[in-house]
Amino acid sequence: MRTFFGMILGALLLVGGVYVYDSAQTSSVASGQVAQSNRTIVNWDVAAENWKVLKTRAHEEWVRIASK
């Protein structure tokens, strides 16, 4: 149980750390013609939209399975 809790806590700390780092820094990795000066590592708008789609699909599947 402690191992499972540690894995969950580690994942949450990782995502939280990336979010904090990403909101405070810009990416210097990207360079070239299409590079922007303020690029983030993670596109949080896309991540939020994907999370919303995942929750909606999971809810629809749960309703489908529960109705049988």
DSSP file (Angstrom, degrees, kcal/mol; ACC not computed):
  #  RESIDUE AA STRUCTURE BP1 BP2  ACC     N-H-->O    O-->H-N    N-H-->O    O-->H-N    TCO  KAPPA ALPHA  PHI   PSI    X-CA   Y-CA   Z-CA
    1    1 A M     >        0   0    0      0, 0.0     4,-2.5     0, 0.0     5,-0.2   0.000 360.0 360.0 360.0 -40.7    0.0    0.0    0.0
    2    2 A R  H  >  +     0   0    0      1,-0.2     4,-2.4     2,-0.2     5,-0.1   0.861 360.0  52.9 -66.3 -33.9    2.8    2.4    0.8
    3    3 A T  H  > S+     0   0    0      2,-0.2     4,-2.2     1,-0.2    -1,-0.2   0.932 110.1  46.9 -65.6 -44.9    4.5    1.7   -2.5
    4    4 A F  H  > S+     0   0    0      1,-0.2     4,-2.2     2,-0.2    -2,-0.2   0.922 113.1  48.9 -61.9 -45.0    1.3    2.5   -4.4
    5    5 A F  H  X S+     0   0    0     -4,-2.5     4,-2.7     1,-0.2    -1,-0.2   0.889 110.5  51.9 -61.7 -39.7    0.8    5.7   -2.4
    6    6 A G  H  X S+     0   0    0     -4,-2.4     4,-2.5     2,-0.2    -1,-0.2   0.873 108.7  50.2 -65.0 -37.9    4.5    6.6   -3.1
    7    7 A M  H  X S+     0   0    0     -4,-2.2     4,-2.2     2,-0.2    -2,-0.2   0.918 112.7  46.4 -67.1 -42.8    4.0    6.1   -6.8
    8    8 A I  H  X S+     0   0    0     -4,-2.2     4,-2.3     2,-0.2    -2,-0.2   0.938 114.5  47.3 -63.2 -47.0    0.9    8.3   -6.8
    9    9 A L  H  X S+     0   0    0     -4,-2.7     4,-2.5     1,-0.2    -2,-0.2   0.896 111.5  51.5 -62.9 -40.4    2.6   11.0   -4.7
   10   10 A G  H  X S+     0   0    0     -4,-2.5     4,-2.3     2,-0.2    -1,-0.2   0.901 109.7  49.2 -62.9 -42.0    5.6   10.9   -7.0
   11   11 A A  H  X S+     0   0    0     -4,-2.2     4,-2.4     2,-0.2     5,-0.2   0.914 112.1  48.4 -64.3 -42.3    3.5   11.3  -10.1
   12   12 A L  H  X S+     0   0    0     -4,-2.3     4,-2.6     1,-0.2    -2,-0.2   0.909 112.1  48.9 -65.0 -41.3    1.7   14.3   -8.6
   13   13 A L  H  X S+     0   0    0     -4,-2.5     4,-2.6     2,-0.2    -1,-0.2   0.887 110.8  51.6 -64.6 -37.8    5.0   15.9   -7.5
   14   14 A L  H  X S+     0   0    0     -4,-2.3     4,-2.5     2,-0.2    -2,-0.2   0.948 112.9  43.3 -63.6 -49.0    6.4   15.4  -10.9
   15   15 A V  H  X S+     0   0    0     -4,-2.4     4,-2.3     1,-0.2    -2,-0.2   0.915 115.8  49.0 -64.2 -42.6    3.4   17.0  -12.7
   16   16 A G  H  X S+     0   0    0     -4,-2.6     4,-2.4    -5,-0.2    -1,-0.2   0.904 111.6  49.5 -63.5 -40.8    3.3   19.8  -10.1
   17   17 A G  H  X S+     0   0    0     -4,-2.6     4,-2.8     2,-0.2     5,-0.2   0.907 111.0  48.7 -64.5 -42.3    7.0   20.4  -10.5
   18   18 A V  H  X S+     0   0    0     -4,-2.5     4,-3.0     2,-0.2    -1,-0.2   0.904 111.4  50.8 -63.6 -40.7    6.9   20.6  -14.3
   19   19 A Y  H  X S+     0   0    0     -4,-2.3     4,-2.2     2,-0.2    -2,-0.2   0.933 112.9  45.0 -63.6 -45.2    3.9   23.0  -14.1
   20   20 A V  H  X S+     0   0    0     -4,-2.4     4,-1.2     2,-0.2    -2,-0.2   0.935 117.1  44.8 -64.5 -45.9    5.8   25.3  -11.7
   21   21 A Y  H  X S+     0   0    0     -4,-2.8     4,-2.0     1,-0.2     3,-0.4   0.917 113.8  50.6 -62.3 -43.1    9.0   25.1  -13.7
   22   22 A D  H  < S+     0   0    0     -4,-3.0    -1,-0.2     1,-0.2    -2,-0.2   0.843 109.3  49.8 -66.9 -34.6    7.1   25.6  -16.9
   23   23 A S  H  < S+     0   0    0     -4,-2.2    -1,-0.2    -5,-0.2    -2,-0.2   0.730 117.2  41.4 -77.3 -19.6    5.2   28.6  -15.7
   24   24 A A  H  < S+     0   0    0     -4,-1.2     2,-0.2    -3,-0.4    -2,-0.2   0.700 115.6  46.4 -98.2 -21.4    8.4   30.3  -14.5
   25   25 A Q     <  -     0   0    0     -4,-2.0     2,-0.3    -5,-0.1    16,-0.1  -0.676  66.5-137.0-117.5 167.8   10.8   29.5  -17.4
   26   26 A T        -     0   0    0     -2,-0.2     2,-0.5    14,-0.1    14,-0.2  -0.897  33.7-103.7-118.4 156.5   10.8   29.5  -21.1
   27   27 A S        -     0   0    0     12,-3.0    12,-0.4    -2,-0.3     3,-0.1  -0.679  28.5-178.1 -84.2 124.9   12.2   26.8  -23.3
   28   28 A S  S    S+     0   0    0     -2,-0.5    -1,-0.1     1,-0.1    10,-0.0   0.356  70.6  83.2 -97.7   3.7   15.6   27.5  -24.8
   29   29 A V  S    S+     0   0    0      2,-0.0     2,-0.3     0, 0.0    -1,-0.1   0.897  73.9  79.2 -73.2 -41.7   15.6   24.2  -26.7
   30   30 A A        +     0   0    0      6,-0.1     2,-0.3    -3,-0.1     9,-0.1  -0.487  56.4 156.3 -74.0 131.5   13.5   25.4  -29.6
   31   31 A S        +     0   0    0     -2,-0.3     2,-0.3     4,-0.0     3,-0.2  -0.981  24.1  67.5-148.5 158.0   15.4   27.4  -32.2
   32   32 A G  S    S-     0   0    0     -2,-0.3     3,-0.5     1,-0.2    -2,-0.0  -0.844  94.7 -41.7 127.7-166.1   14.8   28.1  -35.9
   33   33 A Q  S    S+     0   0    0     -2,-0.3    -1,-0.2     1,-0.2     0, 0.0   0.848 134.4  40.1 -70.5 -35.2   12.3   29.9  -38.0
   34   34 A V  S    S+     0   0    0     -3,-0.2    -1,-0.2     2,-0.1     2,-0.1   0.430  87.5 119.0 -96.1   2.1    9.1   28.9  -36.1
   35   35 A A        -     0   0    0     -3,-0.5     2,-0.3     2,-0.0    -3,-0.1  -0.418  50.2-151.6 -70.8 140.8   10.6   29.2  -32.6
   36   36 A Q    >   -     0   0    0     -2,-0.1     3,-0.6     1,-0.1    -6,-0.1  -0.770  19.3-126.4-107.0 157.4    9.0   31.6  -30.2
   37   37 A S  T 3  S+     0   0    0     -2,-0.3     2,-0.2     1,-0.2    -1,-0.1   0.772 105.3  45.0 -75.8 -24.0   10.8   33.3  -27.4
   38   38 A N  T 3  S+     0   0    0    -12,-0.1     2,-0.3     2,-0.0    -1,-0.2  -0.458  75.9 151.8-118.6  58.5    8.3   32.2  -24.8
   39   39 A R    <   -     0   0    0     -3,-0.6   -12,-3.0   -12,-0.4     2,-0.2  -0.693  31.9-145.2 -89.1 141.2    7.7   28.6  -25.5
   40   40 A T        -     0   0    0     -2,-0.3   -14,-0.1   -14,-0.2     3,-0.1  -0.634  17.2-125.4-100.0 163.1    6.7   26.2  -22.7
   41   41 A I  S    S+     0   0    0     -2,-0.2     2,-0.4     1,-0.2    -1,-0.1   0.920  98.5  34.8 -71.3 -44.4    7.7   22.6  -22.3
   42   42 A V  S    S-     0   0    0    -24,-0.1     2,-1.2   -23,-0.1    -1,-0.2  -0.926  77.7-134.4-114.8 134.6    4.1   21.4  -22.0
   43   43 A N     >  -     0   0    0     -2,-0.4     4,-2.2     1,-0.2     3,-0.3  -0.750  24.0-172.1 -85.7  97.0    1.1   23.0  -23.8
   44   44 A W  H  > S+     0   0    0     -2,-1.2     4,-2.3     1,-0.2    -1,-0.2   0.767  78.9  58.7 -69.2 -26.5   -1.2   23.1  -20.8
   45   45 A D  H  > S+     0   0    0      2,-0.2     4,-2.1     1,-0.2    -1,-0.2   0.922 109.7  43.8 -66.1 -42.9   -4.3   24.2  -22.9
   46   46 A V  H  > S+     0   0    0     -3,-0.3     4,-2.6     2,-0.2    -2,-0.2   0.902 112.8  52.3 -67.5 -40.7   -3.9   21.0  -25.0
   47   47 A A  H  X S+     0   0    0     -4,-2.2     4,-2.1     1,-0.2    -2,-0.2   0.900 110.1  48.9 -62.3 -40.3   -3.4   18.9  -21.8
   48   48 A A  H  X S+     0   0    0     -4,-2.3     4,-2.1     2,-0.2    -1,-0.2   0.905 111.9  48.4 -66.3 -41.2   -6.5   20.4  -20.3
   49   49 A E  H  X S+     0   0    0     -4,-2.1     4,-2.3     2,-0.2    -2,-0.2   0.909 111.7  49.3 -65.7 -41.9   -8.6   19.7  -23.4
   50   50 A N  H  X S+     0   0    0     -4,-2.6     4,-2.4     2,-0.2    -2,-0.2   0.887 110.4  51.1 -64.0 -38.5   -7.3   16.1  -23.6
   51   51 A W  H  X S+     0   0    0     -4,-2.1     4,-2.5     2,-0.2    -2,-0.2   0.899 109.7  50.4 -63.8 -40.9   -8.1   15.5  -19.9
   52   52 A K  H  X S+     0   0    0     -4,-2.1     4,-2.3     2,-0.2    -2,-0.2   0.918 111.3  47.9 -63.8 -43.7  -11.6   16.8  -20.5
   53   53 A V  H  X S+     0   0    0     -4,-2.3     4,-2.6     2,-0.2     5,-0.2   0.904 111.6  50.9 -62.9 -42.0  -12.1   14.5  -23.5
   54   54 A L  H  X S+     0   0    0     -4,-2.4     4,-2.4     1,-0.2    -2,-0.2   0.918 111.0  47.5 -63.0 -44.2  -10.7   11.6  -21.4
   55   55 A K  H  X S+     0   0    0     -4,-2.5     4,-2.3     2,-0.2    -1,-0.2   0.905 112.6  49.6 -63.9 -41.1  -13.1   12.3  -18.5
   56   56 A T  H  X S+     0   0    0     -4,-2.3     4,-2.5     2,-0.2    -2,-0.2   0.925 112.8  46.3 -63.8 -45.4  -16.1   12.6  -20.9
   57   57 A R  H  X S+     0   0    0     -4,-2.6     4,-2.4     2,-0.2    -2,-0.2   0.898 112.4  50.6 -65.1 -40.0  -15.3    9.3  -22.7
   58   58 A A  H  X S+     0   0    0     -4,-2.4     4,-2.3    -5,-0.2    -1,-0.2   0.906 111.4  48.5 -64.2 -40.8  -14.8    7.5  -19.4
   59   59 A H  H  X S+     0   0    0     -4,-2.3     4,-2.5     2,-0.2    -2,-0.2   0.920 111.4  49.5 -64.5 -43.5  -18.1    8.8  -18.1
   60   60 A E  H  X S+     0   0    0     -4,-2.5     4,-2.1     1,-0.2    -2,-0.2   0.905 112.4  47.8 -62.7 -41.2  -19.9    7.7  -21.3
   61   61 A E  H  X S+     0   0    0     -4,-2.4     4,-2.7     2,-0.2     5,-0.2   0.890 110.7  51.9 -66.3 -39.2  -18.3    4.2  -21.1
   62   62 A W  H  X S+     0   0    0     -4,-2.3     4,-2.9     2,-0.2    -2,-0.2   0.920 110.3  48.1 -63.3 -43.0  -19.3    3.9  -17.5
   63   63 A V  H  X S+     0   0    0     -4,-2.5     4,-1.4     2,-0.2    -1,-0.2   0.903 112.5  49.8 -63.0 -40.8  -22.9    4.8  -18.2
   64   64 A R  H  < S+     0   0    0     -4,-2.1     4,-0.3     2,-0.2    -2,-0.2   0.924 115.3  42.3 -64.0 -44.8  -22.9    2.3  -21.1
   65   65 A I  H >< S+     0   0    0     -4,-2.7     3,-1.1     1,-0.2    -2,-0.2   0.898 114.2  51.1 -69.5 -40.3  -21.5   -0.5  -18.9
   66   66 A A  H 3< S+     0   0    0     -4,-2.9    -1,-0.2     1,-0.2    -2,-0.2   0.743 101.4  62.4 -70.7 -22.3  -23.7    0.4  -15.9
   67   67 A S  T 3<        0   0    0     -4,-1.4    -1,-0.2     1,-0.2    -2,-0.2   0.595 360.0 360.0 -81.1  -8.3  -26.9    0.4  -18.0
   68   68 A K    <         0   0    0     -3,-1.1    -1,-0.2    -4,-0.3    -2,-0.1   0.478 360.0 360.0 -77.5 360.0  -26.5   -3.3  -18.9
